[in-house]
Amino acid sequence: MSDIAALLLTDRARAVRVVDRLTAAGLVTRVRDTVDRRVRRVELTDIGRRHIALAAERRTRLLGEAVADWPDEDLARLTEFLERLNASVARHLPVTGASDVCDVSDVFDGR
């Protein structure tokens, strides 16, 4: 829960409330760690994965439409800057293994 709180830039109590709501909605589940039974992990359910996939598709479609009339040179520059931003954000994330901020090529390659 501490890792989730750090990623959300909030305190542990608020992170617990968020996970409680996501659990009640059927989007995540808490499972015991296989190595350390005292540790609880939060995992996406199949429904949660579908919600994430739909949100990613909508984001990709919206951004693709927004830049559809941009020249290739501008798209290349935007992609370069967003990749730099993603790398920088990933370096500053408080949790290791959480570096998949966004794959910029997903948005602009399908133009």
VEXKOLRO-741767 format. One record per residue: x, y, z of N, C-alpha, C in turn. Coordinates in steps of 0.001 Angstrom, whole numbers, padded with zeros to 6 digits, always signed. Example, Ala and Ser with C-alpha at 12.3 -4.5 7.8 and 13.67 -1.06 7.14 Angstrom:
BEGIN
+013190-005690+007800+012300-004500+007800+013200-003300+007800+012850-002250+007080+013670-001060+007140+012900+000030+007870
# end
This chain:
BEGIN
+000823-001189+000000+000000+000000+000000+000871+001257+000000+002019+001162+000608+002933+002310+000631+003390+002671-000779+003638+001652-001602+004044+001918-002986+002933+002620-003754+001707+002182-003554+000566+002813-004231+000427+004250-003764+000559+004477-002481+000477+005847-001951+001547+006728-002578+002757+006194-002713+003832+006979-003306+003535+007307-004761+003017+006342-005502+002682+006595-006910+001548+007614-007054+000607+007590-006118-000514+008535-006163-000168+009878-005527+001048+009969-004992+001496+011188-004308+000542+011565-003173+000207+010575-002371-000716+010784-001276-000267+009970-000073-001052+009998+000987-000687+009223+002175-001285+007818+002097-000796+006956+002958-001191+005552+002946-002696+005382+003206-003253+006159+004122-004677+006043+004450-005548+006324+003226-005202+007347+002476-005975+007673+001274-005812+006570+000220-004607+006028+000089-004375+004929-000852-005224+003716-000484-005335+003428+000802-006177+002315+001253-007628+002556+000852-008112+003783+001021-009496+004099+000639-009710+003936-000863-008725+004363-001661-008818+004214-003117-008879+002731-003484-007987+001935-002905-007973+000503-003193-009266-000148-002703-009793+000297-001573-011074-000229-001092-012186+000016-002112-012230+001221-002675-013265+001539-003671-013067+000726-004945-011810+000579-005383-011530-000219-006575-011888-001691-006351-011640-002179-005143-011994-003552-004796-013510-003722-004809-014221-002789-004204-015686-002855-004177-016272-002815-005586-015603-002112-006497-016072-002020-007886-015666-003247-008703-014881-004131-008103-014458-005337-008811-013308-005121-009778-012601-004014-009638-011517-003693-010562-010163-004233-010109-009981-004378-008793-008751-004942-008251-009103-005929-007146-008121-006720-006788-008265-007644-005662-006978-007622-004852-007100-007895-003570-005920-007991-002714-005563-009477-002590-004296-009781-002789-003842-011170-002664-002599-011211-001777-002447-012302-001079-001263-012474-000225-000052-012759-001093+001070-012177-000705+002328-012425-001386+002729-013884-001168+003245-014506-002223+003608-015920-002121+004869-016142-001296+005712-015135-001189+006958-015262-000430+006763-014825+001014+006163-013671+001204+005956-013115+002540+004454-012991+002777+003874-013920+003504+002424-013973+003710+001875-012749+004459+002747-011965+005065+002279-010743+005738+001957-009644+004736+002526-009753+003543+002388-008713+002519+001161-008996+001670+000391-007953+001412-000755-008040+000498-000406-007290-000769-000679-007883-001900-000475-007252-003204-001840-006858-003759-001844-005823-004572-003065-005390-005250-002914-005753-006713-003866-006528-007226-003796-006971-008618-005078-006586-009350-004909-006263-010630-006069-005990-011467-006863-007271-011687-008179-007138-011692-009044-008248-012075-009192-008220-013597-009845-009211-014149-010106-009192-015592-010920-007964-015975-011886-007613-015150-012694-006410-015410-011800-005166-015353-010905-005105-014380-009979-003985-014269-009079-003873-015492-008603-005012-015973-007763-005006-017189-008548-004492-018387-009806-004892-018494-010634-004404-019613-010833-002902-019519-011057-002394-018311-011208-000936-018136-009933-000205-018538-008795-000739-018134-007507-000129-018494-007329-000152-020006-007634-001285-020632-007480-001406-022089-008392-000431-022820-009641-000310-022369-010575+000630-023007-010102+002072-022847-009619+002411-021659-009124+003775-021429-007915+004057-022316-007028+003085-022453-005847+003262-023307-006258+003428-024767-007233+002638-025210-007709+002763-026590-008318+004140-026832-009135+004603-025884-009746+005938-026025-008680+007028-026066-007697+006923-025161-006616+007916-025134-005850+007913-026449-005517+006738-026935-004764+006623-028179-005562+007200-029337-006841+006871-029405-007693+007383-030487-007817+008906-030412-008072+009429-029231-008227+010882-029060-006957+011623-029443-005815+011155-028946-004559+011829-029269-004228+011696-030753-004498+010525-031322-004271+010334-032755-005098+011287-033592-006374+011460-033219-007249+012389-033934-006778+013833-033764-006297+014150-032555-005880+015520-032261-004680+015958-033092-003825+015003-033470-002615+015361-034217-002648+014828-035649-003802+014387-036095-003914+013765-037426-003456+014693-038547-003647+015992-038382-003278+016923-039452-001911+017585-039213-001162+017099-038235+000160+017650-037969+001159+017110-038987+002104+017924-039408+003161+017438-040305+004036+016397-039596+004606+015492-040374+005456+014431-039824+006595+014983-038982+007176+016106-039401+008279+016705-038644+007819+017102-037242+006641+017702-037141+006125+018091-035828+005836+016865-034964+005294+015821-035561+005030+014592-034818+006319+013963-034312+007355+013994-035136+008643+013436-034729+009204+014204-033530+009088+015517-033557+009584+016338-032444+008764+016089-031186+007429+016043-031345+006563+015774-030200+006887+014412-029599+007054+013413-030444+007389+012070-029966+008697+012077-029202+009698+012772-029733+010991+012871-029054+010841+013492-027673+010093+014589-027591+009926+015266-026303+009125+014410-025322+008092+013742-025791+007303+012902-024892+008104+011695-024405+008938+011138-025258+009784+010030-024825+010780+010500-023766+011327+011696-023957+012218+012261-022942+011478+012488-021634+010274+013033-021724+009461+013276-020528+009160+011959-019817+008744+010936-020565+008450+009633-019959+009672+009058-019250+010835+009161-019882+012062+008637-019275+012385+009393-017985+012185+010696-018019+012464+011507-016838+011492+011176-015703+010233+011058-016037+009236+010702-015025+009559+009329-014447+009899+008365-015302+010208+007010-014833+011379+007025-013854+012366+007881-014102+013512+007966-013187+013112+008509-011822+012030+009270-011775+011620+009901-010522+010487+009166-009815+010007+008085-010401+008947+007325-009743+009489+006705-008461+008690+006729-007411+009166+006201-006139+009185+004677-006085+008600+004016-007072+008489+002562-007052+009216+001988-008254+010100+001052-008016+010789+000414-009129+009826-000507-009849+010021-000646-011141+009150-001512-011924+007885-000825-012390+007717+000452-012095+006516+001172-012499+006856+002195-013558+007742+001846-014465+008257+002825-015412+007478+002893-016719+006433+002097-016881+005660+002126-018122+004635+003250-018063+005112+004477-018175+004233+005637-018079+003300+005689-019282+003855+005626-020469+003067+005649-021700+003995+005345-022853+003530+004539-023783+004334+004261-024970+003890+005226-026053+004693+006241-026281+004354+007311-027212+004129+006772-028615+004887+005779-029014+004765+005264-030389+003388+004669-030641+002682+004201-029601+001341+003670-029771+000386+004719-030320+000617+005959-029932-000296+007030-030321-000043+007501-031740+001204+007701-032118+001511+008368-033375+001818+007422-034528+002106+006161-034250+002431+005243-035325+001204+004845-036153+000045+004886-035540-001148+004428-036237-001882+005492-037006-001217+006571-037335-001835+007713-037994-002490+007372-039245
# end
